Amino acid sequence: MVSVGIGKPKKIDREDWCYTKTNTTICQTMVAKIMVGKNMNGALSYNEIKVSEAKAALLHADGFLLSLEQLSFQDKLFVFSNRTELNDRAKSNCVHISINFDKKDALNKSDLLSITEKYLKQIGFNEQPYLIYEHYDAAHKHVHVVTTNIRSDGAQIPMYNLGRDKSMKACRTLEKEYGLVNATSKKQGEVESLKPILEKVIYGKSETKSAISNVVRAIIRDYKFTSLAEMNAVLKGFNVEAYRGEKGTKMFEKSGLTYHVLDKKGNHIGVPIKASSIYTKPTLKNMESIFLANKSKKILHKK
């Protein structure tokens, strides 16, 4: 047995899941994104906070002794923690999956639950403890699944190429079974519209670190900038700026980086967020690696 020592979800950023590997399976209508890491508390907290903000609802819990109404945050984390304790050598033990559908797919809660459970069975996770949440923070229907790849005997479910080998096939099969919108001929821009809606950061409207983290994550995912100046050109469109400090300062010399919310005049407002405190670590050193990689990627997007 393991003592969890926590009774409620902590306020975290979307990036505090510390994922080490991501597979996105775009198969016509269904978009399945599999994220793997080693922070069960973070993944669970993210979904539970969405529930507390009325932006999500828990649809189903499998592998838990209590009913949905009786399950507390501690109960959920306790089951996952006991399972992950069976293999303390695993580099990853938390699996977070988002399954997205086309705006035109008329799916009720029963449909979402049925499709998700069949999907989990087809990728080999039906025997694992898992939680299914429906989220309401985007224009399209989508669910999130929190589970673990540690089996009851302590062995790991292989995650390598899971998206390519099993998830893709599962999506296509379920797409046909449920008569989902056939999006084979959709343009890339229409497929990309399945991503969560990104809003400008308004100081005081939401928790600063979480809001900044969401914006930084999205622009790194969606844009191909090759310098801090180019990155800021995008960030400022969402009222955020990455700041190195003034030349000659200790922060500048040590290659520090902070993220700031901007007011209507473009001035910094509120408390700065250190890049190192965001779990994906969008520090200057890490961003410079991304800038370098983007130089070759930009060539494909010039036209």
C-alpha positions as CSV (number, residue, x, y, z in Angstrom):
1,M,0.0,0.0,0.0
2,V,1.1,3.5,-0.6
3,S,0.1,6.7,1.3
4,V,-0.8,9.4,-1.1
5,G,-1.0,12.3,1.3
6,I,-3.2,14.5,-0.8
7,G,-7.0,15.2,-0.6
8,K,-7.6,17.5,-3.6
9,P,-6.1,18.4,-6.9
10,K,-3.3,21.0,-6.9
11,K,-3.4,24.0,-9.2
12,I,-1.2,23.0,-12.1
13,D,-0.4,24.0,-15.6
14,R,-1.4,21.8,-18.6
15,E,2.4,21.3,-19.0
16,D,2.9,19.9,-15.5
17,W,2.2,16.4,-16.9
18,C,5.9,16.2,-17.9
19,Y,5.2,14.1,-20.9
20,T,8.2,12.4,-22.6
21,K,6.5,11.1,-25.7
22,T,3.5,12.1,-27.8
23,N,1.8,10.3,-30.6
24,T,-0.9,12.0,-32.6
25,T,-3.1,9.8,-34.7
26,I,-5.1,11.7,-37.3
27,C,-7.3,9.2,-39.0
28,Q,-10.0,10.9,-41.0
29,T,-12.5,12.2,-38.4
30,M,-11.1,11.0,-35.1
31,V,-8.0,12.6,-33.7
32,A,-6.3,10.6,-30.9
33,K,-3.4,12.1,-29.1
34,I,-1.5,9.8,-26.7
35,M,0.8,11.6,-24.1
36,V,3.1,9.6,-21.9
37,G,4.9,10.8,-18.8
38,K,5.5,10.2,-15.1
39,N,3.3,12.6,-13.3
40,M,-0.1,11.0,-12.5
41,N,-0.9,13.7,-10.0
42,G,-0.4,16.3,-12.7
43,A,-2.6,14.6,-15.4
44,L,-5.3,13.8,-12.9
45,S,-5.2,17.4,-11.4
46,Y,-5.6,18.9,-14.8
47,N,-8.8,17.1,-15.5
48,E,-10.2,17.4,-12.0
49,I,-9.7,21.2,-12.1
50,K,-11.5,21.3,-15.4
51,V,-14.4,19.6,-13.6
52,S,-14.3,22.1,-10.7
53,E,-14.5,24.9,-13.2
54,A,-17.5,23.3,-15.0
55,K,-15.3,22.8,-18.1
56,A,-15.4,19.0,-17.9
57,A,-17.3,16.1,-16.4
58,L,-16.3,12.6,-15.3
59,L,-18.1,10.1,-17.5
60,H,-16.8,6.8,-16.3
61,A,-14.3,5.2,-13.9
62,D,-13.1,1.6,-14.5
63,G,-11.0,-0.3,-12.0
64,F,-12.2,1.7,-9.0
65,L,-14.2,0.2,-6.1
66,L,-16.4,3.2,-5.5
67,S,-19.1,4.8,-7.7
68,L,-18.5,8.0,-9.6
69,E,-20.3,10.1,-7.0
70,Q,-18.3,8.5,-4.2
71,L,-14.8,8.8,-5.8
72,S,-12.7,11.6,-4.3
73,F,-9.5,13.0,-5.9
74,Q,-7.5,11.0,-3.3
75,D,-9.4,7.8,-4.1
76,K,-8.5,8.2,-7.8
77,L,-4.9,9.0,-7.2
78,F,-4.6,6.2,-4.6
79,V,-5.6,3.5,-7.2
80,F,-3.2,4.9,-9.8
81,S,-0.3,5.3,-7.3
82,N,-0.7,1.7,-6.0
83,R,-0.5,0.5,-9.6
84,T,2.5,2.6,-10.6
85,E,4.3,1.5,-7.4
86,L,4.5,-2.0,-8.9
87,N,7.2,-0.9,-11.3
88,D,9.5,1.8,-9.9
89,R,11.9,1.3,-12.7
90,A,9.5,2.5,-15.4
91,K,10.6,5.7,-17.1
92,S,6.9,6.5,-17.8
93,N,3.8,5.3,-16.0
94,C,1.2,7.9,-16.8
95,V,-0.8,7.8,-20.0
96,H,-3.1,10.7,-21.0
97,I,-5.2,10.4,-24.1
98,S,-7.4,13.0,-25.8
99,I,-9.9,11.8,-28.4
100,N,-11.4,14.5,-30.6
101,F,-14.3,14.4,-33.1
102,D,-15.5,16.5,-36.0
103,K,-17.9,19.4,-35.2
104,K,-20.5,17.7,-37.3
105,D,-20.5,14.5,-35.4
106,A,-23.7,14.3,-33.3
107,L,-22.5,12.3,-30.3
108,N,-24.2,12.1,-26.9
109,K,-22.5,11.0,-23.7
110,S,-23.4,7.3,-24.3
111,D,-21.8,7.5,-27.8
112,L,-18.7,9.1,-26.4
113,L,-18.4,6.5,-23.6
114,S,-19.0,3.6,-26.0
115,I,-16.5,4.8,-28.6
116,T,-13.8,5.5,-26.0
117,E,-14.2,2.1,-24.2
118,K,-13.9,0.3,-27.6
119,Y,-10.9,2.4,-28.5
120,L,-9.2,1.5,-25.2
121,K,-9.9,-2.2,-25.8
122,Q,-8.4,-2.1,-29.3
123,I,-5.2,-0.4,-28.2
124,G,-4.8,-2.8,-25.2
125,F,-5.8,-0.7,-22.2
126,N,-9.3,-2.1,-21.4
127,E,-7.8,-4.1,-18.4
128,Q,-6.1,-1.0,-17.0
129,P,-7.7,1.4,-14.4
130,Y,-8.9,4.4,-16.3
131,L,-11.0,7.6,-16.0
132,I,-12.9,9.1,-18.9
133,Y,-13.7,12.9,-18.9
134,E,-15.8,14.8,-21.4
135,H,-14.4,18.3,-21.9
136,Y,-16.4,21.4,-22.9
137,D,-13.5,23.9,-23.6
138,A,-13.5,23.6,-27.4
139,A,-16.0,23.9,-30.2
140,H,-15.9,20.1,-31.0
141,K,-16.7,17.0,-28.9
142,H,-13.7,15.5,-27.2
143,V,-12.8,13.3,-24.2
144,H,-9.7,12.8,-22.1
145,V,-8.6,9.5,-20.6
146,V,-6.3,9.2,-17.7
147,T,-4.7,5.7,-17.2
148,T,-1.4,3.9,-16.7
149,N,0.7,1.6,-18.8
150,I,1.7,-0.5,-15.7
151,R,-0.2,-3.8,-15.7
152,S,-1.4,-5.6,-12.5
153,D,1.7,-7.8,-12.6
154,G,4.1,-4.9,-12.8
155,A,4.9,-5.3,-16.4
156,Q,4.7,-2.4,-18.8
157,I,2.4,-2.0,-21.9
158,P,4.8,-1.2,-24.7
159,M,4.2,2.4,-25.8
160,Y,6.6,2.5,-28.8
161,N,4.7,3.1,-32.0
162,L,1.4,2.5,-30.2
163,G,-0.1,5.4,-32.2
164,R,1.0,4.0,-35.6
165,D,0.4,0.3,-34.9
166,K,-2.9,0.3,-32.9
167,S,-4.4,3.7,-32.4
168,M,-4.7,4.5,-36.2
169,K,-6.4,1.2,-36.9
170,A,-8.8,1.6,-33.9
171,C,-9.8,5.1,-35.1
172,R,-10.6,3.9,-38.6
173,T,-12.6,1.0,-37.3
174,L,-14.7,3.0,-34.9
175,E,-15.1,5.8,-37.5
176,K,-16.9,3.3,-39.8
177,E,-18.8,1.6,-37.1
178,Y,-20.3,4.8,-35.8
179,G,-20.8,6.5,-39.1
180,L,-18.6,9.5,-38.2
181,V,-18.0,12.3,-40.6
182,N,-15.7,11.2,-43.4
183,A,-12.9,13.8,-43.4
184,T,-10.5,12.1,-45.8
185,S,-10.9,15.0,-48.2
186,K,-10.7,17.7,-45.6
187,K,-8.0,20.3,-46.0
188,Q,-5.3,20.5,-43.4
189,G,-6.6,23.7,-42.0
190,E,-9.9,22.0,-41.3
191,V,-8.2,19.2,-39.5
192,E,-6.2,21.6,-37.4
193,S,-9.4,23.3,-36.3
194,L,-9.8,20.3,-33.9
195,K,-7.2,21.9,-31.6
196,P,-8.4,23.7,-28.4
197,I,-9.4,27.3,-28.9
198,L,-6.5,29.5,-27.8
199,E,-7.4,32.8,-26.2
200,K,-5.5,35.9,-25.4
201,V,-4.2,36.1,-21.9
202,I,-6.1,38.8,-19.9
203,Y,-4.5,39.7,-16.6
204,G,-6.7,38.8,-13.7
205,K,-9.1,36.7,-15.8
206,S,-7.3,33.4,-15.2
207,E,-4.4,32.0,-13.2
208,T,-1.3,33.6,-14.8
209,K,1.1,30.7,-14.9
210,S,-1.5,28.3,-16.3
211,A,-2.6,30.9,-19.0
212,I,0.9,31.6,-20.0
213,S,1.8,27.9,-20.1
214,N,-1.2,27.2,-22.4
215,V,-0.2,29.9,-24.8
216,V,3.5,29.0,-24.9
217,R,2.7,25.3,-25.5
218,A,0.3,26.2,-28.4
219,I,2.6,28.5,-30.2
220,I,5.5,26.1,-30.0
221,R,3.2,23.4,-31.4
222,D,1.7,25.5,-34.2
223,Y,4.4,28.0,-35.4
224,K,7.9,27.6,-36.8
225,F,9.9,30.6,-35.4
226,T,13.7,30.6,-35.6
227,S,14.6,33.3,-33.0
228,L,13.3,34.8,-29.8
229,A,12.2,37.9,-31.7
230,E,10.1,35.8,-34.1
231,M,8.7,33.9,-31.1
232,N,7.7,37.1,-29.4
233,A,6.1,38.3,-32.6
234,V,3.7,35.4,-32.1
235,L,3.4,35.6,-28.3
236,K,2.5,39.2,-28.3
237,G,-0.6,38.4,-30.3
238,F,-1.8,36.6,-27.2
239,N,-0.6,39.3,-24.7
240,V,2.5,37.4,-23.7
241,E,6.2,38.2,-24.0
242,A,9.4,36.1,-23.4
243,Y,12.0,38.3,-21.8
244,R,15.7,37.8,-21.4
245,G,16.4,40.8,-19.3
246,E,18.5,43.9,-20.1
247,K,22.0,43.4,-21.6
248,G,24.6,43.6,-18.8
249,T,22.3,42.2,-16.2
250,K,23.0,38.9,-14.4
251,M,19.8,37.4,-15.9
252,F,20.9,38.2,-19.4
253,E,24.5,36.9,-18.9
254,K,23.2,33.6,-17.4
255,S,20.7,33.2,-20.3
256,G,17.7,33.5,-18.1
257,L,14.2,33.7,-19.5
258,T,10.9,34.8,-18.0
259,Y,7.4,35.1,-19.5
260,H,5.2,38.1,-18.9
261,V,1.6,39.1,-19.4
262,L,1.2,42.4,-21.4
263,D,-1.3,45.1,-20.8
264,K,-3.1,47.0,-23.6
265,K,-0.1,49.2,-24.1
266,G,2.3,46.3,-24.4
267,N,3.8,46.8,-20.9
268,H,4.6,44.0,-18.5
269,I,1.9,43.5,-15.8
270,G,1.8,41.1,-12.9
271,V,4.4,38.6,-11.6
272,P,6.8,37.2,-14.2
273,I,6.9,33.4,-14.7
274,K,10.3,31.8,-14.8
275,A,10.7,29.5,-17.9
276,S,12.2,26.8,-15.7
277,S,9.1,26.7,-13.5
278,I,6.9,25.6,-16.4
279,Y,7.2,21.9,-16.6
280,T,8.0,21.7,-20.4
281,K,11.0,23.9,-19.6
282,P,10.7,26.5,-22.4
283,T,14.0,28.0,-21.2
284,L,16.3,29.9,-23.6
285,K,18.6,26.9,-24.0
286,N,15.7,24.7,-24.9
287,M,14.1,27.2,-27.1
288,E,17.4,27.8,-29.0
289,S,17.3,24.0,-29.9
290,I,13.8,24.5,-31.2
291,F,14.8,27.6,-33.2
292,L,17.6,25.5,-34.8
293,A,15.3,22.7,-35.7
294,N,12.7,25.1,-37.1
295,K,15.1,26.6,-39.6
296,S,14.9,23.4,-41.7
297,K,11.2,23.0,-41.1
298,K,10.4,26.5,-42.3
299,I,11.6,25.7,-45.8
300,L,8.6,23.4,-46.2
301,H,6.2,26.1,-45.3
302,K,7.7,29.1,-47.3
303,K,5.1,28.9,-50.0
